[in-house]
Amino acid sequence: MAQLHCYVPDNLAKRFQEKARKSNLPVSKYLALLIEKEVENQWPAGYFDLFGSWRGERLERPDQGAFKQRADFD
């Protein structure tokens, strides 16, 4: 398993350690989960190639009716 080293300001490190503690995780595991979420949160390959590729009947939104009048919050 690779090791990564980084430097962060002390106040940021303390806040990060507190979040890890509240999550009942070691700091390294908490950081690994955040990195995984960031790296994996990408569009799949070829995702944007699908736009305009629908071959079925035209999709139409049904009538939504009238909007309800709600009380103002003043």
N, CA, C, O and CB atoms as a CASP TS submission, in Angstrom:
PFRMAT TS
TARGET T0000
AUTHOR 0000-0000-0000
METHOD Language model
MODEL 1
PARENT N/A
ATOM      1  N   MET     1       0.855  -1.165   0.000  1.00  0.00           N
ATOM      2  CA  MET     1       0.000   0.000   0.000  1.00  0.00           C
ATOM      3  C   MET     1       0.905   1.233   0.000  1.00  0.00           C
ATOM      4  O   MET     1       1.880   1.295   0.750  1.00  0.00           O
ATOM      5  CB  MET     1      -0.975  -0.005   1.229  1.00  0.00           C
ATOM      6  N   ALA     2       0.581   2.201  -0.834  1.00  0.00           N
ATOM      7  CA  ALA     2       1.390   3.411  -0.944  1.00  0.00           C
ATOM      8  C   ALA     2       1.183   4.322   0.252  1.00  0.00           C
ATOM      9  O   ALA     2       0.116   4.335   0.866  1.00  0.00           O
ATOM     10  CB  ALA     2       1.059   4.156  -2.228  1.00  0.00           C
ATOM     11  N   GLN     3       2.215   5.079   0.571  1.00  0.00           N
ATOM     12  CA  GLN     3       2.119   6.093   1.608  1.00  0.00           C
ATOM     13  C   GLN     3       2.246   7.450   0.943  1.00  0.00           C
ATOM     14  O   GLN     3       3.102   7.653   0.083  1.00  0.00           O
ATOM     15  CB  GLN     3       3.208   5.897   2.706  1.00  0.00           C
ATOM     16  N   LEU     4       1.394   8.373   1.345  1.00  0.00           N
ATOM     17  CA  LEU     4       1.449   9.736   0.848  1.00  0.00           C
ATOM     18  C   LEU     4       1.763  10.653   2.021  1.00  0.00           C
ATOM     19  O   LEU     4       1.275  10.446   3.132  1.00  0.00           O
ATOM     20  CB  LEU     4       0.114  10.143   0.151  1.00  0.00           C
ATOM     21  N   HIS     5       2.564  11.646   1.771  1.00  0.00           N
ATOM     22  CA  HIS     5       2.918  12.597   2.818  1.00  0.00           C
ATOM     23  C   HIS     5       2.492  13.983   2.362  1.00  0.00           C
ATOM     24  O   HIS     5       2.702  14.355   1.207  1.00  0.00           O
ATOM     25  CB  HIS     5       4.449  12.553   3.138  1.00  0.00           C
ATOM     26  N   CYS     6       1.899  14.740   3.262  1.00  0.00           N
ATOM     27  CA  CYS     6       1.521  16.109   2.939  1.00  0.00           C
ATOM     28  C   CYS     6       1.624  16.954   4.197  1.00  0.00           C
ATOM     29  O   CYS     6       1.631  16.447   5.319  1.00  0.00           O
ATOM     30  CB  CYS     6       0.088  16.172   2.344  1.00  0.00           C
ATOM     31  N   TYR     7       1.704  18.241   3.976  1.00  0.00           N
ATOM     32  CA  TYR     7       1.775  19.187   5.075  1.00  0.00           C
ATOM     33  C   TYR     7       0.552  20.083   5.033  1.00  0.00           C
ATOM     34  O   TYR     7       0.179  20.603   3.981  1.00  0.00           O
ATOM     35  CB  TYR     7       3.075  20.022   5.011  1.00  0.00           C
ATOM     36  N   VAL     8      -0.067  20.256   6.191  1.00  0.00           N
ATOM     37  CA  VAL     8      -1.234  21.132   6.291  1.00  0.00           C
ATOM     38  C   VAL     8      -1.041  22.018   7.519  1.00  0.00           C
ATOM     39  O   VAL     8      -0.313  21.649   8.440  1.00  0.00           O
ATOM     40  CB  VAL     8      -2.576  20.305   6.385  1.00  0.00           C
ATOM     41  N   PRO     9      -1.682  23.172   7.538  1.00  0.00           N
ATOM     42  CA  PRO     9      -1.590  24.036   8.729  1.00  0.00           C
ATOM     43  C   PRO     9      -2.117  23.312   9.974  1.00  0.00           C
ATOM     44  O   PRO     9      -3.005  22.464   9.887  1.00  0.00           O
ATOM     45  CB  PRO     9      -2.381  25.351   8.507  1.00  0.00           C
ATOM     46  N   ASP    10      -1.558  23.661  11.118  1.00  0.00           N
ATOM     47  CA  ASP    10      -1.934  23.000  12.371  1.00  0.00           C
ATOM     48  C   ASP    10      -3.424  23.070  12.658  1.00  0.00           C
ATOM     49  O   ASP    10      -4.020  22.085  13.095  1.00  0.00           O
ATOM     50  CB  ASP    10      -1.181  23.611  13.516  1.00  0.00           C
ATOM     51  N   ASN    11      -4.038  24.241  12.412  1.00  0.00           N
ATOM     52  CA  ASN    11      -5.468  24.371  12.716  1.00  0.00           C
ATOM     53  C   ASN    11      -6.301  23.455  11.821  1.00  0.00           C
ATOM     54  O   ASN    11      -7.318  22.920  12.264  1.00  0.00           O
ATOM     55  CB  ASN    11      -5.923  25.833  12.546  1.00  0.00           C
ATOM     56  N   LEU    12      -5.885  23.267  10.569  1.00  0.00           N
ATOM     57  CA  LEU    12      -6.595  22.356   9.670  1.00  0.00           C
ATOM     58  C   LEU    12      -6.413  20.911  10.125  1.00  0.00           C
ATOM     59  O   LEU    12      -7.358  20.123  10.092  1.00  0.00           O
ATOM     60  CB  LEU    12      -6.099  22.527   8.220  1.00  0.00           C
ATOM     61  N   ALA    13      -5.211  20.570  10.544  1.00  0.00           N
ATOM     62  CA  ALA    13      -4.936  19.208  11.027  1.00  0.00           C
ATOM     63  C   ALA    13      -5.788  18.888  12.250  1.00  0.00           C
ATOM     64  O   ALA    13      -6.325  17.786  12.361  1.00  0.00           O
ATOM     65  CB  ALA    13      -3.438  19.044  11.368  1.00  0.00           C
ATOM     66  N   LYS    14      -5.914  19.839  13.161  1.00  0.00           N
ATOM     67  CA  LYS    14      -6.721  19.603  14.362  1.00  0.00           C
ATOM     68  C   LYS    14      -8.188  19.380  14.006  1.00  0.00           C
ATOM     69  O   LYS    14      -8.834  18.481  14.545  1.00  0.00           O
ATOM     70  CB  LYS    14      -6.592  20.785  15.334  1.00  0.00           C
ATOM     71  N   ARG    15      -8.711  20.204  13.093  1.00  0.00           N
ATOM     72  CA  ARG    15     -10.111  20.034  12.678  1.00  0.00           C
ATOM     73  C   ARG    15     -10.308  18.689  11.978  1.00  0.00           C
ATOM     74  O   ARG    15     -11.319  18.015  12.178  1.00  0.00           O
ATOM     75  CB  ARG    15     -10.544  21.186  11.743  1.00  0.00           C
ATOM     76  N   PHE    16      -9.332  18.311  11.159  1.00  0.00           N
ATOM     77  CA  PHE    16      -9.422  17.037  10.450  1.00  0.00           C
ATOM     78  C   PHE    16      -9.372  15.859  11.430  1.00  0.00           C
ATOM     79  O   PHE    16     -10.141  14.907  11.298  1.00  0.00           O
ATOM     80  CB  PHE    16      -8.286  16.920   9.418  1.00  0.00           C
ATOM     81  N   GLN    17      -8.480  15.925  12.398  1.00  0.00           N
ATOM     82  CA  GLN    17      -8.377  14.866  13.404  1.00  0.00           C
ATOM     83  C   GLN    17      -9.674  14.746  14.196  1.00  0.00           C
ATOM     84  O   GLN    17     -10.089  13.642  14.548  1.00  0.00           O
ATOM     85  CB  GLN    17      -7.200  15.138  14.355  1.00  0.00           C
ATOM     86  N   GLU    18     -10.304  15.865  14.472  1.00  0.00           N
ATOM     87  CA  GLU    18     -11.575  15.847  15.205  1.00  0.00           C
ATOM     88  C   GLU    18     -12.665  15.166  14.380  1.00  0.00           C
ATOM     89  O   GLU    18     -13.451  14.383  14.913  1.00  0.00           O
ATOM     90  CB  GLU    18     -12.007  17.283  15.576  1.00  0.00           C
ATOM     91  N   LYS    19     -12.713  15.462  13.082  1.00  0.00           N
ATOM     92  CA  LYS    19     -13.717  14.814  12.223  1.00  0.00           C
ATOM     93  C   LYS    19     -13.480  13.308  12.145  1.00  0.00           C
ATOM     94  O   LYS    19     -14.428  12.523  12.164  1.00  0.00           O
ATOM     95  CB  LYS    19     -13.691  15.424  10.806  1.00  0.00           C
ATOM     96  N   ALA    20     -12.230  12.916  12.060  1.00  0.00           N
ATOM     97  CA  ALA    20     -11.897  11.484  12.027  1.00  0.00           C
ATOM     98  C   ALA    20     -12.318  10.822  13.333  1.00  0.00           C
ATOM     99  O   ALA    20     -12.887   9.730  13.328  1.00  0.00           O
ATOM    100  CB  ALA    20     -10.377  11.275  11.781  1.00  0.00           C
ATOM    101  N   ARG    21     -12.035  11.492  14.460  1.00  0.00           N
ATOM    102  CA  ARG    21     -12.413  10.949  15.765  1.00  0.00           C
ATOM    103  C   ARG    21     -13.920  10.772  15.881  1.00  0.00           C
ATOM    104  O   ARG    21     -14.395   9.751  16.380  1.00  0.00           O
ATOM    105  CB  ARG    21     -11.911  11.857  16.882  1.00  0.00           C
ATOM    106  N   LYS    22     -14.683  11.784  15.414  1.00  0.00           N
ATOM    107  CA  LYS    22     -16.144  11.694  15.466  1.00  0.00           C
ATOM    108  C   LYS    22     -16.680  10.594  14.566  1.00  0.00           C
ATOM    109  O   LYS    22     -17.772  10.075  14.799  1.00  0.00           O
ATOM    110  CB  LYS    22     -16.765  13.021  15.072  1.00  0.00           C
ATOM    111  N   SER    23     -15.921  10.237  13.544  1.00  0.00           N
ATOM    112  CA  SER    23     -16.318   9.149  12.644  1.00  0.00           C
ATOM    113  C   SER    23     -15.819   7.801  13.140  1.00  0.00           C
ATOM    114  O   SER    23     -16.029   6.779  12.486  1.00  0.00           O
ATOM    115  CB  SER    23     -15.792   9.407  11.238  1.00  0.00           C
ATOM    116  N   ASN    24     -15.156   7.798  14.302  1.00  0.00           N
ATOM    117  CA  ASN    24     -14.582   6.573  14.884  1.00  0.00           C
ATOM    118  C   ASN    24     -13.613   5.890  13.930  1.00  0.00           C
ATOM    119  O   ASN    24     -13.605   4.665  13.811  1.00  0.00           O
ATOM    120  CB  ASN    24     -15.693   5.598  15.267  1.00  0.00           C
ATOM    121  N   LEU    25     -12.793   6.696  13.248  1.00  0.00           N
ATOM    122  CA  LEU    25     -11.813   6.168  12.303  1.00  0.00           C
ATOM    123  C   LEU    25     -10.441   6.750  12.600  1.00  0.00           C
ATOM    124  O   LEU    25     -10.327   7.885  13.063  1.00  0.00           O
ATOM    125  CB  LEU    25     -12.228   6.477  10.852  1.00  0.00           C
ATOM    126  N   PRO    26      -9.392   5.963  12.331  1.00  0.00           N
ATOM    127  CA  PRO    26      -8.059   6.550  12.395  1.00  0.00           C
ATOM    128  C   PRO    26      -7.937   7.636  11.322  1.00  0.00           C
ATOM    129  O   PRO    26      -8.618   7.580  10.297  1.00  0.00           O
ATOM    130  CB  PRO    26      -6.959   5.458  12.208  1.00  0.00           C
ATOM    131  N   VAL    27      -7.082   8.608  11.557  1.00  0.00           N
ATOM    132  CA  VAL    27      -6.916   9.711  10.614  1.00  0.00           C
ATOM    133  C   VAL    27      -6.560   9.186   9.224  1.00  0.00           C
ATOM    134  O   VAL    27      -7.088   9.677   8.226  1.00  0.00           O
ATOM    135  CB  VAL    27      -5.834  10.682  11.109  1.00  0.00           C
ATOM    136  N   SER    28      -5.673   8.197   9.147  1.00  0.00           N
ATOM    137  CA  SER    28      -5.250   7.684   7.835  1.00  0.00           C
ATOM    138  C   SER    28      -6.412   7.032   7.087  1.00  0.00           C
ATOM    139  O   SER    28      -6.524   7.196   5.872  1.00  0.00           O
ATOM    140  CB  SER    28      -4.107   6.672   8.002  1.00  0.00           C
ATOM    141  N   LYS    29      -7.268   6.305   7.780  1.00  0.00           N
ATOM    142  CA  LYS    29      -8.422   5.659   7.140  1.00  0.00           C
ATOM    143  C   LYS    29      -9.434   6.713   6.685  1.00  0.00           C
ATOM    144  O   LYS    29      -9.999   6.612   5.595  1.00  0.00           O
ATOM    145  CB  LYS    29      -9.094   4.650   8.112  1.00  0.00           C
ATOM    146  N   TYR    30      -9.657   7.718   7.523  1.00  0.00           N
ATOM    147  CA  TYR    30     -10.583   8.792   7.180  1.00  0.00           C
ATOM    148  C   TYR    30     -10.094   9.532   5.940  1.00  0.00           C
ATOM    149  O   TYR    30     -10.879   9.822   5.038  1.00  0.00           O
ATOM    150  CB  TYR    30     -10.745   9.768   8.360  1.00  0.00           C
ATOM    151  N   LEU    31      -8.811   9.834   5.894  1.00  0.00           N
ATOM    152  CA  LEU    31      -8.234  10.504   4.736  1.00  0.00           C
ATOM    153  C   LEU    31      -8.337   9.625   3.488  1.00  0.00           C
ATOM    154  O   LEU    31      -8.654  10.125   2.409  1.00  0.00           O
ATOM    155  CB  LEU    31      -6.771  10.871   5.007  1.00  0.00           C
ATOM    156  N   ALA    32      -8.076   8.334   3.624  1.00  0.00           N
ATOM    157  CA  ALA    32      -8.172   7.409   2.484  1.00  0.00           C
ATOM    158  C   ALA    32      -9.596   7.378   1.931  1.00  0.00           C
ATOM    159  O   ALA    32      -9.784   7.343   0.715  1.00  0.00           O
ATOM    160  CB  ALA    32      -7.733   5.985   2.901  1.00  0.00           C
ATOM    161  N   LEU    33     -10.594   7.390   2.805  1.00  0.00           N
ATOM    162  CA  LEU    33     -11.988   7.393   2.352  1.00  0.00           C
ATOM    163  C   LEU    33     -12.326   8.675   1.599  1.00  0.00           C
ATOM    164  O   LEU    33     -13.024   8.635   0.586  1.00  0.00           O
ATOM    165  CB  LEU    33     -12.934   7.222   3.542  1.00  0.00           C
ATOM    166  N   LEU    34     -11.836   9.813   2.090  1.00  0.00           N
ATOM    167  CA  LEU    34     -12.084  11.079   1.402  1.00  0.00           C
ATOM    168  C   LEU    34     -11.409  11.109   0.033  1.00  0.00           C
ATOM    169  O   LEU    34     -11.993  11.584  -0.941  1.00  0.00           O
ATOM    170  CB  LEU    34     -11.592  12.250   2.254  1.00  0.00           C
ATOM    171  N   ILE    35     -10.192  10.607  -0.040  1.00  0.00           N
ATOM    172  CA  ILE    35      -9.490  10.563  -1.317  1.00  0.00           C
ATOM    173  C   ILE    35     -10.214   9.638  -2.289  1.00  0.00           C
ATOM    174  O   ILE    35     -10.382   9.977  -3.460  1.00  0.00           O
ATOM    175  CB  ILE    35      -8.036  10.101  -1.121  1.00  0.00           C
ATOM    176  N   GLU    36     -10.640   8.477  -1.810  1.00  0.00           N
ATOM    177  CA  GLU    36     -11.360   7.536  -2.671  1.00  0.00           C
ATOM    178  C   GLU    36     -12.638   8.157  -3.216  1.00  0.00           C
ATOM    179  O   GLU    36     -12.950   8.003  -4.397  1.00  0.00           O
ATOM    180  CB  GLU    36     -11.688   6.254  -1.903  1.00  0.00           C
ATOM    181  N   LYS    37     -13.376   8.857  -2.364  1.00  0.00           N
ATOM    182  CA  LYS    37     -14.613   9.494  -2.793  1.00  0.00           C
ATOM    183  C   LYS    37     -14.330  10.537  -3.873  1.00  0.00           C
ATOM    184  O   LYS    37     -15.061  10.632  -4.859  1.00  0.00           O
ATOM    185  CB  LYS    37     -15.328  10.142  -1.594  1.00  0.00           C
ATOM    186  N   GLU    38     -13.282  11.306  -3.686  1.00  0.00           N
ATOM    187  CA  GLU    38     -12.927  12.354  -4.645  1.00  0.00           C
ATOM    188  C   GLU    38     -12.468  11.768  -5.974  1.00  0.00           C
ATOM    189  O   GLU    38     -12.848  12.264  -7.035  1.00  0.00           O
ATOM    190  CB  GLU    38     -11.834  13.247  -4.070  1.00  0.00           C
ATOM    191  N   VAL    39     -11.667  10.732  -5.924  1.00  0.00           N
ATOM    192  CA  VAL    39     -11.118  10.133  -7.141  1.00  0.00           C
ATOM    193  C   VAL    39     -12.190   9.346  -7.891  1.00  0.00           C
ATOM    194  O   VAL    39     -12.230   9.380  -9.121  1.00  0.00           O
ATOM    195  CB  VAL    39      -9.931   9.219  -6.801  1.00  0.00           C
ATOM    196  N   GLU    40     -13.044   8.649  -7.177  1.00  0.00           N
ATOM    197  CA  GLU    40     -14.056   7.811  -7.807  1.00  0.00           C
ATOM    198  C   GLU    40     -15.252   8.607  -8.297  1.00  0.00           C
ATOM    199  O   GLU    40     -16.054   8.093  -9.078  1.00  0.00           O
ATOM    200  CB  GLU    40     -14.515   6.755  -6.847  1.00  0.00           C
ATOM    201  N   ASN    41     -15.388   9.838  -7.860  1.00  0.00           N
ATOM    202  CA  ASN    41     -16.538  10.634  -8.244  1.00  0.00           C
ATOM    203  C   ASN    41     -16.284  11.298  -9.602  1.00  0.00           C
ATOM    204  O   ASN    41     -16.274  12.524  -9.711  1.00  0.00           O
ATOM    205  CB  ASN    41     -16.848  11.695  -7.164  1.00  0.00           C
ATOM    206  N   GLN    42     -16.081  10.482 -10.620  1.00  0.00           N
ATOM    207  CA  GLN    42     -15.803  10.958 -11.970  1.00  0.00           C
ATOM    208  C   GLN    42     -16.865  10.396 -12.915  1.00  0.00           C
ATOM    209  O   GLN    42     -17.503   9.385 -12.624  1.00  0.00           O
ATOM    210  CB  GLN    42     -14.366  10.542 -12.430  1.00  0.00           C
ATOM    211  N   TRP    43     -17.039  11.058 -14.028  1.00  0.00           N
ATOM    212  CA  TRP    43     -17.970  10.556 -15.025  1.00  0.00           C
ATOM    213  C   TRP    43     -17.373   9.303 -15.668  1.00  0.00           C
ATOM    214  O   TRP    43     -16.175   9.283 -15.949  1.00  0.00           O
ATOM    215  CB  TRP    43     -18.282  11.643 -16.100  1.00  0.00           C
ATOM    216  N   PRO    44     -18.160   8.270 -15.907  1.00  0.00           N
ATOM    217  CA  PRO    44     -17.639   7.068 -16.562  1.00  0.00           C
ATOM    218  C   PRO    44     -17.154   7.380 -17.976  1.00  0.00           C
ATOM    219  O   PRO    44     -17.638   8.314 -18.615  1.00  0.00           O
ATOM    220  CB  PRO    44     -18.714   5.972 -16.604  1.00  0.00           C
ATOM    221  N   ALA    45     -16.207   6.600 -18.454  1.00  0.00           N
ATOM    222  CA  ALA    45     -15.697   6.788 -19.812  1.00  0.00           C
ATOM    223  C   ALA    45     -16.844   6.680 -20.807  1.00  0.00           C
ATOM    224  O   ALA    45     -17.663   5.767 -20.710  1.00  0.00           O
ATOM    225  CB  ALA    45     -14.593   5.749 -20.140  1.00  0.00           C
ATOM    226  N   GLY    46     -16.911   7.597 -21.756  1.00  0.00           N
ATOM    227  CA  GLY    46     -17.928   7.584 -22.792  1.00  0.00           C
ATOM    228  C   GLY    46     -19.288   8.117 -22.365  1.00  0.00           C
ATOM    229  O   GLY    46     -20.236   8.083 -23.150  1.00  0.00           O
ATOM    230  N   TYR    47     -19.401   8.614 -21.124  1.00  0.00           N
ATOM    231  CA  TYR    47     -20.692   9.070 -20.609  1.00  0.00           C
ATOM    232  C   TYR    47     -21.308  10.152 -21.493  1.00  0.00           C
ATOM    233  O   TYR    47     -22.488  10.078 -21.836  1.00  0.00           O
ATOM    234  CB  TYR    47     -20.534   9.594 -19.188  1.00  0.00           C
ATOM    235  N   PHE    48     -20.521  11.145 -21.858  1.00  0.00           N
ATOM    236  CA  PHE    48     -21.053  12.264 -22.628  1.00  0.00           C
ATOM    237  C   PHE    48     -21.306  11.894 -24.087  1.00  0.00           C
ATOM    238  O   PHE    48     -21.994  12.627 -24.797  1.00  0.00           O
ATOM    239  CB  PHE    48     -20.100  13.439 -22.556  1.00  0.00           C
ATOM    240  N   ASP    49     -20.763  10.777 -24.538  1.00  0.00           N
ATOM    241  CA  ASP    49     -21.033  10.316 -25.906  1.00  0.00           C
ATOM    242  C   ASP    49     -22.479   9.853 -26.055  1.00  0.00           C
ATOM    243  O   ASP    49     -22.975   9.738 -27.176  1.00  0.00           O
ATOM    244  CB  ASP    49     -20.075   9.175 -26.286  1.00  0.00           C
ATOM    245  N   LEU    50     -23.157   9.588 -24.951  1.00  0.00           N
ATOM    246  CA  LEU    50     -24.531   9.083 -24.991  1.00  0.00           C
ATOM    247  C   LEU    50     -25.564  10.172 -25.265  1.00  0.00           C
ATOM    248  O   LEU    50     -26.690   9.866 -25.659  1.00  0.00           O
ATOM    249  CB  LEU    50     -24.860   8.401 -23.690  1.00  0.00           C
ATOM    250  N   PHE    51     -25.203  11.425 -25.064  1.00  0.00           N
ATOM    251  CA  PHE    51     -26.164  12.501 -25.272  1.00  0.00           C
ATOM    252  C   PHE    51     -26.634  12.519 -26.724  1.00  0.00           C
ATOM    253  O   PHE    51     -25.829  12.489 -27.654  1.00  0.00           O
ATOM    254  CB  PHE    51     -25.548  13.859 -24.889  1.00  0.00           C
ATOM    255  N   GLY    52     -27.959  12.570 -26.898  1.00  0.00           N
ATOM    256  CA  GLY    52     -28.542  12.593 -28.230  1.00  0.00           C
ATOM    257  C   GLY    52     -28.661  11.219 -28.866  1.00  0.00           C
ATOM    258  O   GLY    52     -29.010  11.119 -30.042  1.00  0.00           O
ATOM    259  N   SER    53     -28.383  10.161 -28.122  1.00  0.00           N
ATOM    260  CA  SER    53     -28.401   8.823 -28.712  1.00  0.00           C
ATOM    261  C   SER    53     -29.736   8.098 -28.511  1.00  0.00           C
ATOM    262  O   SER    53     -29.872   6.952 -28.941  1.00  0.00           O
ATOM    263  CB  SER    53     -27.285   7.994 -28.123  1.00  0.00           C
ATOM    264  N   TRP    54     -30.717   8.730 -27.874  1.00  0.00           N
ATOM    265  CA  TRP    54     -32.024   8.102 -27.659  1.00  0.00           C
ATOM    266  C   TRP    54     -32.684   7.823 -28.999  1.00  0.00           C
ATOM    267  O   TRP    54     -32.769   8.716 -29.841  1.00  0.00           O
ATOM    268  CB  TRP    54     -32.936   8.998 -26.785  1.00  0.00           C
ATOM    269  N   ARG    55     -33.150   6.601 -29.208  1.00  0.00           N
ATOM    270  CA  ARG    55     -33.737   6.224 -30.489  1.00  0.00           C
ATOM    271  C   ARG    55     -35.230   5.897 -30.374  1.00  0.00           C
ATOM    272  O   ARG    55     -35.857   5.523 -31.366  1.00  0.00           O
ATOM    273  CB  ARG    55     -32.995   5.033 -31.062  1.00  0.00           C
ATOM    274  N   GLY    56     -35.786   6.029 -29.209  1.00  0.00           N
ATOM    275  CA  GLY    56     -37.197   5.732 -29.014  1.00  0.00           C
ATOM    276  C   GLY    56     -38.064   6.920 -29.390  1.00  0.00           C
ATOM    277  O   GLY    56     -37.609   7.880 -30.012  1.00  0.00           O
ATOM    278  N   GLU    57     -39.337   6.827 -28.991  1.00  0.00           N
ATOM    279  CA  GLU    57     -40.257   7.928 -29.256  1.00  0.00           C
ATOM    280  C   GLU    57     -39.802   9.176 -28.519  1.00  0.00           C
ATOM    281  O   GLU    57     -39.085   9.109 -27.521  1.00  0.00           O
ATOM    282  CB  GLU    57     -41.691   7.554 -28.845  1.00  0.00           C
ATOM    283  N   ARG    58     -40.235  10.302 -29.032  1.00  0.00           N
ATOM    284  CA  ARG    58     -39.861  11.562 -28.409  1.00  0.00           C
ATOM    285  C   ARG    58     -40.403  11.612 -26.987  1.00  0.00           C
ATOM    286  O   ARG    58     -41.561  11.272 -26.742  1.00  0.00           O
ATOM    287  CB  ARG    58     -40.380  12.757 -29.232  1.00  0.00           C
ATOM    288  N   LEU    59     -39.571  12.031 -26.068  1.00  0.00           N
ATOM    289  CA  LEU    59     -39.972  12.148 -24.675  1.00  0.00           C
ATOM    290  C   LEU    59     -40.605  13.519 -24.461  1.00  0.00           C
ATOM    291  O   LEU    59     -40.025  14.542 -24.824  1.00  0.00           O
ATOM    292  CB  LEU    59     -38.759  11.938 -23.723  1.00  0.00           C
ATOM    293  N   GLU    60     -41.797  13.533 -23.869  1.00  0.00           N
ATOM    294  CA  GLU    60     -42.477  14.787 -23.604  1.00  0.00           C
ATOM    295  C   GLU    60     -42.908  14.819 -22.145  1.00  0.00           C
ATOM    296  O   GLU    60     -43.375  13.825 -21.589  1.00  0.00           O
ATOM    297  CB  GLU    60     -43.690  14.970 -24.544  1.00  0.00           C
ATOM    298  N   ARG    61     -42.741  15.966 -21.557  1.00  0.00           N
ATOM    299  CA  ARG    61     -43.144  16.148 -20.167  1.00  0.00           C
ATOM    300  C   ARG    61     -44.645  16.390 -20.118  1.00  0.00           C
ATOM    301  O   ARG    61     -45.152  17.250 -20.838  1.00  0.00           O
ATOM    302  CB  ARG    61     -42.371  17.325 -19.507  1.00  0.00           C
ATOM    303  N   PRO    62     -45.364  15.649 -19.284  1.00  0.00           N
ATOM    304  CA  PRO    62     -46.807  15.872 -19.176  1.00  0.00           C
ATOM    305  C   PRO    62     -47.107  17.226 -18.542  1.00  0.00           C
ATOM    306  O   PRO    62     -46.250  17.812 -17.880  1.00  0.00           O
ATOM    307  CB  PRO    62     -47.462  14.752 -18.358  1.00  0.00           C
ATOM    308  N   ASP    63     -48.314  17.713 -18.745  1.00  0.00           N
ATOM    309  CA  ASP    63     -48.733  18.984 -18.165  1.00  0.00           C
ATOM    310  C   ASP    63     -48.588  18.915 -16.656  1.00  0.00           C
ATOM    311  O   ASP    63     -48.999  17.940 -16.027  1.00  0.00           O
ATOM    312  CB  ASP    63     -50.191  19.325 -18.562  1.00  0.00           C
ATOM    313  N   GLN    64     -48.001  19.957 -16.075  1.00  0.00           N
ATOM    314  CA  GLN    64     -47.733  19.986 -14.640  1.00  0.00           C
ATOM    315  C   GLN    64     -48.833  20.653 -13.832  1.00  0.00           C
ATOM    316  O   GLN    64     -48.773  20.664 -12.603  1.00  0.00           O
ATOM    317  CB  GLN    64     -46.441  20.688 -14.385  1.00  0.00           C
ATOM    318  N   GLY    65     -49.833  21.208 -14.499  1.00  0.00           N
ATOM    319  CA  GLY    65     -50.925  21.851 -13.783  1.00  0.00           C
ATOM    320  C   GLY    65     -50.514  23.211 -13.259  1.00  0.00           C
ATOM    321  O   GLY    65     -49.404  23.675 -13.521  1.00  0.00           O
ATOM    322  N   ALA    66     -51.395  23.843 -12.527  1.00  0.00           N
ATOM    323  CA  ALA    66     -51.144  25.181 -12.001  1.00  0.00           C
ATOM    324  C   ALA    66     -50.339  25.099 -10.707  1.00  0.00           C
ATOM    325  O   ALA    66     -50.466  24.138  -9.948  1.00  0.00           O
ATOM    326  CB  ALA    66     -52.471  25.929 -11.763  1.00  0.00           C
ATOM    327  N   PHE    67     -49.512  26.113 -10.462  1.00  0.00           N
ATOM    328  CA  PHE    67     -48.757  26.177  -9.224  1.00  0.00           C
ATOM    329  C   PHE    67     -49.681  26.537  -8.065  1.00  0.00           C
ATOM    330  O   PHE    67     -50.619  27.317  -8.232  1.00  0.00           O
ATOM    331  CB  PHE    67     -47.612  27.195  -9.340  1.00  0.00           C
ATOM    332  N   LYS    68     -49.419  25.979  -6.915  1.00  0.00           N
ATOM    333  CA  LYS    68     -50.186  26.315  -5.724  1.00  0.00           C
ATOM    334  C   LYS    68     -49.670  27.640  -5.180  1.00  0.00           C
ATOM    335  O   LYS    68     -48.466  27.895  -5.173  1.00  0.00           O
ATOM    336  CB  LYS    68     -50.089  25.189  -4.650  1.00  0.00           C
ATOM    337  N   GLN    69     -50.598  28.480  -4.721  1.00  0.00           N
ATOM    338  CA  GLN    69     -50.209  29.730  -4.088  1.00  0.00           C
ATOM    339  C   GLN    69     -49.916  29.429  -2.619  1.00  0.00           C
ATOM    340  O   GLN    69     -50.738  28.834  -1.921  1.00  0.00           O
ATOM    341  CB  GLN    69     -51.327  30.829  -4.240  1.00  0.00           C
ATOM    342  N   ARG    70     -48.734  29.846  -2.158  1.00  0.00           N
ATOM    343  CA  ARG    70     -48.359  29.605  -0.777  1.00  0.00           C
ATOM    344  C   ARG    70     -48.253  30.929  -0.037  1.00  0.00           C
ATOM    345  O   ARG    70     -48.074  31.989  -0.637  1.00  0.00           O
ATOM    346  CB  ARG    70     -47.033  28.829  -0.698  1.00  0.00           C
ATOM    347  N   ALA    71     -48.367  30.841   1.257  1.00  0.00           N
ATOM    348  CA  ALA    71     -48.266  32.046   2.087  1.00  0.00           C
ATOM    349  C   ALA    71     -46.840  32.583   2.018  1.00  0.00           C
ATOM    350  O   ALA    71     -45.877  31.819   1.950  1.00  0.00           O
ATOM    351  CB  ALA    71     -48.671  31.747   3.566  1.00  0.00           C
ATOM    352  N   ASP    72     -46.719  33.910   2.038  1.00  0.00           N
ATOM    353  CA  ASP    72     -45.415  34.549   2.058  1.00  0.00           C
ATOM    354  C   ASP    72     -44.833  34.468   3.473  1.00  0.00           C
ATOM    355  O   ASP    72     -45.563  34.483   4.464  1.00  0.00           O
ATOM    356  CB  ASP    72     -45.517  36.025   1.583  1.00  0.00           C
ATOM    357  N   PHE    73     -43.523  34.382   3.537  1.00  0.00           N
ATOM    358  CA  PHE    73     -42.834  34.403   4.840  1.00  0.00           C
ATOM    359  C   PHE    73     -42.168  35.762   4.979  1.00  0.00           C
ATOM    360  O   PHE    73     -41.065  35.969   4.473  1.00  0.00           O
ATOM    361  CB  PHE    73     -41.772  33.231   4.967  1.00  0.00           C
ATOM    362  N   ASP    74     -42.815  36.667   5.645  1.00  0.00           N
ATOM    363  CA  ASP    74     -42.255  38.004   5.832  1.00  0.00           C
ATOM    364  C   ASP    74     -41.737  38.198   7.223  1.00  0.00           C
ATOM    365  O   ASP    74     -41.231  39.272   7.550  1.00  0.00           O
ATOM    366  CB  ASP    74     -43.279  39.056   5.526  1.00  0.00           C
TER
END
